[in-house]
Amino acid sequence: LKLQFLYLIALHSRTMGQIFSVGSSVLTYYRALWLLIRTSGGYPYDTLRQVCAAPRVPYWDKYEKAAGSVLSTEASKRLFTAVYFHTIGLTFKLWHRPHYRCAHLQQDMLDNLRNVSLPGTGIPLSLFCYKLWTLKAYFWFAHPLVTAAAAWNISRSPAHAKDRSLATIFCDELLAPGHWFYLWRANSVLVAAHYDKHQGNEKVTSQYSYENKWEFLECGIRNKDNPTYAKMKMTPVYEDLKEIVVKHKNIEGGMGVHCFKNALHGGDWIIQERLGNAEEIQQLLPVDAPLSTYRVITMVDPTEESTDKRYKVGTVVFRAGRSGKATDHSAVMLPVDPDTLQLLPGHLHTNWYQVGLPGAATLTTRQVTHHPNTDFPLVGRKLRSAQDAMDVCLEAHYRMIPSVPVAGWDVAVTPNHGAVLLEANLSCNYFGGVYNQERFAKICDTYFANDCADPDRMGASPSPRCRAESTSDGVSTLVSTY
C-alpha cells in the first residue's frame, strides 16, 4: 500500500528531480525513525542531526556573530527536520517519566488527544497512545500513508498548496510539517523535557505550577502592590467578598438559590467581575459577542546572550468571539502580524476535532477572512491593543516563569483595566498563528543540543565538530500554520 501511494506521488511528479526528492525524503524518514525506535529516544541529539544532514551548532547567536552568516533555505529546513524528529524521540523517551501536570507524558497525551482526530477519519489520536509500541507502529507503518493522503488532499486546494507540486507537499509534510498540531506537540514535548531535566530543582519546577489557574491568580494577588510587577496585570478578583448568593428571579422553593464560597477564603470558586472588550475590539464583533481574547506565545530564546533580549513573542492570535456565546472557545481565530499589528487570514481547525465523524468535509482546514455572524471583513484591520497584549506577556514570562522555555498566554484587553492576563498554558497551541520558522527551529535546536539546560549554563562557543551551511541571501520570514 505504501508503494502504491509513493507510486502515485511519483507518477504526478513533473520531473526526475521530484521523484528523487520523494525517494530521498522517505529514506531520511526511515533512517531517522529507526534511530528513534531502536533507542527509544536514548540517542545523542547530534547523531540525529547528522542523520538529517542538519547544521550542528550548539549556540546559534555566538556562531552567527563570528561567522557573519545566515542559514540557507535548505539548511533551515533540515534543521527543522531534526527538531521535528527529536520531538518524536523525546516522546518515546519521556513516555513514563514524571510530567508537570500528571503522572507521566503518556497520561498527558491520553488526556489531551482524546478529542483530536485524524482529519477525515474521525479516529481519535489518543487511540495510538495506549501503548508505546502502538505509537511506534503508527509512525513506522501508518504515518507515511497518512502523509501521502494528506499531501494529495492539500494539492487539490490552491489556498493550502501555495503553488507547490504534490511531491514537494509530500516531502514537506513528511519531514517538516507546518500544521498547528505538530507545533502544539513540539511545544508540549519541549516543556516536558525541560521539566524532566530539572527534576529536583524546585526553583525551576515550581514555575510549572502556574499553569494551575488558582496558583496563577494567587501570584498576581501576592504581588499586586510590588512595583517590580507593576506591568504584569491579571484579571481582578473580589478579595474581600467571602461568599456570594445567586438567586433566580422566578424559581421558588429554594431551587433557584446557589451559594459560591470565594477560593481566597477556603472555597472552590474564583469570583471575578465579568469583563468587556475594549472599543477597538468590540467594533469587529457582534453586539452580543463574549469577551474576545488574544493568545500570545512567548519563548525564551537561549541563542540570545543578554537576558533583556531573551524573551520573545512567538506568535499572536486574535479570537473573534461568536454571537450569543458565553466564552470565545468557539471563536474564529486570526493571526496578528506582530510587526504591523494587522489581522491576517485565519483558519478553522474544527476538522481536527470531529471525533467519530469521518467524511471528506473534514479533510482540510477552512480559511477565514470575515466574521461568520456579521460577514464583517476582519483581514487587514489593525489592532493596536495587540501590542499591549504582547508587552504584558513578555513581562509575565520574565517575572513569573523565567526558566520555562515556552508559554501560551490568554490576554483580554478591556475598557477599564487595559491588558490583563487570564491564564498561562505551558503545553501551548499556536492556533494557526504566523511565526518565524527558522528562529523557532534554532531555539528548539539549542535547547535540545544542550539537553534543555538553562540558557546561562549552555556552551559558550561552537564545538570544533560543528558545521553549518550558509548563504548571504538567506531571509527569515513569517510562516503561517494551518
Secondary structure, 3 states (H helix, E strand, C coil): CHHHHHHHHHHCCCCHHHHHHHHHHHHHHHHHHHHHHHHCCCCCHHHHHHHCCCCCCCCHHHHHHHHCCEECHHHHHHHHHHHHHHHHHHHHHCCCCCCCCCCCHHHHHHHHHCCCECCCCCCEHHHHHCCHHHHHHHHHHHHHHHHHHHHHHHHCCHHHHCCCCHHHHHHHHHHCCCCHHHHHHHHHHHHHHHHHHCCCCHHHHHHHHHHCHHHHHHHHHHCCCCHHHCCCCECCECCCCCEEEEECCCCCCCCCEEEEEEHHHCCCECCECCCCCCHHHHCCCCCCCCCCCEEEEEEECCCCCCHHHCEEEEEEEEEECCCCCCCCCCCEEEEECCCCCEECCEEECHHHHCCCCCCHHHCCCEEECECCCCCCECCCCECCHHHHHHHHHHHHHHHHCCCCCEEEEEEEEECCCEEEEEEEECCCCCCCCEEEHHHHHHHHHHHHHCCCCCHHHCCCCCCCCCCCCEECCCCCCEEECC
